[in-house]
């Protein structure tokens, strides 16, 4: 569980500014672009912002901040940042398992990264799924492949996450029409009640 000081730093600074920034994003106007399959990149980096709402032990909690995401075919590293840019937690996933290190706290490890984040942070961060979801791919509740587009922007996964691709950004580097800009996640959990996560992707770089 994030210690009280770190949680307040992550949750308290500039929440209204961040929420305003997320809410003000609007989808680009439709334009005629060549149709092409959006490629999946096994090695890619993202920077962005996130806001989280969940049910804490007593009251609803709201966290706001940024993140750095770096993945390769066999590993994932996620840094959670306060609104002022300080590192709050670092998550590392390798074929040997997952570790999570909080600022000033002991490293924790587990075989499953999603169990680790839920137990340590107090709310679920679906790192395993986000390897694909950040790029607009998912498996739906029936196990079928889902590729998000501005016209098909919502899906529910087999483990109960409801994903909505709320906004898109133009991809000038290829013939693909758009890439995800804002992703809204929601899920009912036993541990943290109704959990909602809003992710805004500010930049990405494939390798």
C-alpha positions in Angstrom: 0.0 0.0 0.0 1.4 3.4 -1.0 2.4 5.2 2.2 0.2 8.1 3.3 2.7 10.8 2.4 3.4 9.4 -1.1 -0.3 8.9 -1.8 -1.1 12.5 -0.8 1.7 13.8 -3.1 0.4 11.7 -6.0 -3.3 12.7 -5.3 -3.1 16.2 -4.0 -1.0 18.3 -6.4 -2.8 20.0 -9.3 -5.8 17.6 -9.6 -8.1 20.1 -11.1 -5.6 21.1 -13.7 -5.0 17.5 -14.8 -8.7 16.7 -14.9 -9.3 19.8 -17.0 -6.6 18.8 -19.4 -8.1 15.3 -19.8 -11.6 16.5 -20.2 -10.8 19.2 -22.8 -9.5 16.6 -25.3 -11.8 16.3 -28.3 -11.6 13.8 -31.1 -10.2 15.1 -34.4 -12.5 15.8 -37.2 -13.1 13.0 -39.7 -10.9 13.2 -42.7 -10.4 11.0 -45.7 -7.2 8.9 -45.1 -5.9 5.7 -46.7 -7.1 2.6 -44.8 -4.3 0.5 -43.4 -3.9 -2.0 -40.6 -2.4 -0.4 -37.5 0.8 -2.3 -36.6 1.4 -3.7 -33.1 4.8 -2.7 -31.7 6.3 -5.2 -29.2 9.0 -2.6 -28.4 7.6 0.9 -27.7 7.8 3.8 -25.2 4.9 6.0 -24.0 4.7 9.1 -21.8 1.4 10.4 -20.5 -0.9 11.2 -17.7 -3.4 9.2 -15.7 -6.2 9.8 -13.2 -7.6 7.0 -11.0 -10.8 6.8 -8.9 -11.5 3.9 -6.6 -13.1 3.1 -3.2 -10.5 3.3 -0.4 -11.0 1.8 3.1 -13.3 4.6 4.1 -13.9 7.0 1.2 -13.6 7.3 -2.5 -10.0 8.1 -3.5 -8.8 10.1 -6.4 -5.2 10.0 -7.7 -3.7 12.1 -10.5 -0.2 12.1 -12.0 1.9 11.0 -14.9 3.6 7.8 -16.1 6.5 6.6 -18.2 6.0 3.3 -20.0 8.7 1.2 -21.8 8.2 -2.3 -23.1 10.2 -4.8 -25.1 9.0 -8.2 -26.4 10.0 -9.7 -23.0 9.8 -6.9 -20.4 7.7 -3.9 -19.2 8.8 -1.0 -17.0 6.3 1.5 -15.7 7.1 4.6 -13.6 4.2 6.3 -11.8 4.8 10.0 -11.2 3.3 12.7 -9.1 1.8 15.7 -10.9 5.1 17.5 -10.1 7.2 14.7 -11.8 8.5 12.9 -8.8 8.7 9.1 -9.1 6.1 7.4 -6.8 6.5 3.8 -7.8 8.4 1.7 -10.4 7.0 -1.5 -11.7 9.3 -4.0 -13.6 8.0 -7.1 -15.4 10.4 -9.7 -16.8 9.9 -13.4 -17.6 11.0 -14.2 -14.0 8.1 -12.2 -12.5 7.2 -8.7 -11.4 8.6 -6.2 -8.9 7.2 -3.0 -7.5 9.3 -0.4 -5.7 7.7 2.5 -3.9 9.5 5.7 -3.0 11.2 5.0 0.3 9.7 1.5 0.6 10.9 -2.1 0.3 10.8 -3.8 -3.1 7.9 -6.2 -3.4 7.7 -9.1 -5.9 5.1 -11.5 -7.3 4.7 -13.8 -10.2 1.6 -11.9 -11.5 2.1 -8.2 -12.1 -1.7 -7.3 -11.9 -2.0 -9.1 -8.5 1.1 -7.2 -7.3 -0.2 -3.7 -8.3 -3.6 -4.4 -6.8 -2.2 -5.6 -3.5 0.5 -2.9 -3.2 -1.2 0.2 -4.7 -4.6 -0.5 -3.3 -6.2 -0.3 -6.8 -5.6 -2.5 -9.9 -3.4 -1.2 -12.6 -3.7 -3.8 -15.5 -0.2 -3.7 -16.7 -0.4 -7.0 -18.6 -3.4 -5.9 -20.6 -2.1 -2.4 -21.2 0.8 -3.8 -23.3 -1.8 -4.1 -26.0 -4.5 -1.7 -24.9 -2.3 1.3 -25.1 -1.9 0.6 -28.9 -5.6 0.0 -29.4 -5.7 -3.8 -29.4 -7.5 -6.2 -27.0 -9.2 -9.6 -26.6 -12.9 -9.2 -26.0 -15.0 -11.2 -23.5 -15.3 -14.0 -26.0 -11.6 -14.2 -26.7 -11.9 -12.6 -30.1 -9.3 -10.1 -31.3 -10.5 -6.4 -31.1 -8.8 -3.6 -33.0 -10.1 -0.2 -31.8 -11.0 2.5 -34.4 -12.8 5.8 -34.1 -15.9 3.9 -35.3 -15.4 0.9 -33.0 -14.1 2.3 -29.8 -15.5 0.2 -26.9 -14.8 -3.3 -25.8 -15.1 -5.4 -22.6 -12.3 -7.8 -21.9 -12.6 -11.4 -20.5 -11.4 -10.2 -17.1 -14.1 -7.5 -16.9 -12.3 -4.3 -17.9 -14.5 -2.0 -19.9 -12.3 -0.1 -22.3 -13.4 3.1 -24.2 -11.1 4.8 -26.7 -12.4 8.3 -26.1 -10.0 10.3 -28.2 -7.6 9.8 -31.1 -4.4 11.4 -32.4 -3.4 11.7 -36.0 -0.4 9.4 -36.9 1.7 11.4 -39.4 4.4 8.6 -39.4 2.3 6.1 -41.3 -0.8 5.6 -43.4 -2.8 4.5 -40.3 -5.6 6.9 -39.7 -5.3 7.5 -35.9 -3.7 6.2 -32.7 -5.3 6.2 -29.3 -5.0 9.5 -27.4 -7.3 8.9 -24.4 -8.3 5.6 -23.0 -10.9 5.2 -20.3 -10.9 1.9 -18.2 -13.6 0.8 -15.8 -14.1 -2.3 -13.7 -16.0 -3.4 -10.6 -13.6 -5.0 -8.1 -14.1 -6.7 -4.8 -11.1 -4.9 -3.3 -11.6 -1.3 -4.5 -15.2 -1.1 -5.6 -15.8 0.7 -8.9 -12.4 1.5 -10.4 -12.0 4.0 -13.2 -8.7 4.9 -14.9 -8.3 7.6 -17.4 -5.1 7.5 -19.5 -3.9 10.2 -21.8 -1.0 9.4 -24.1 1.2 12.5 -24.7 3.9 10.8 -26.8 5.0 7.4 -28.1 8.1 6.1 -29.8 8.3 2.6 -31.4 11.6 0.8 -31.6 
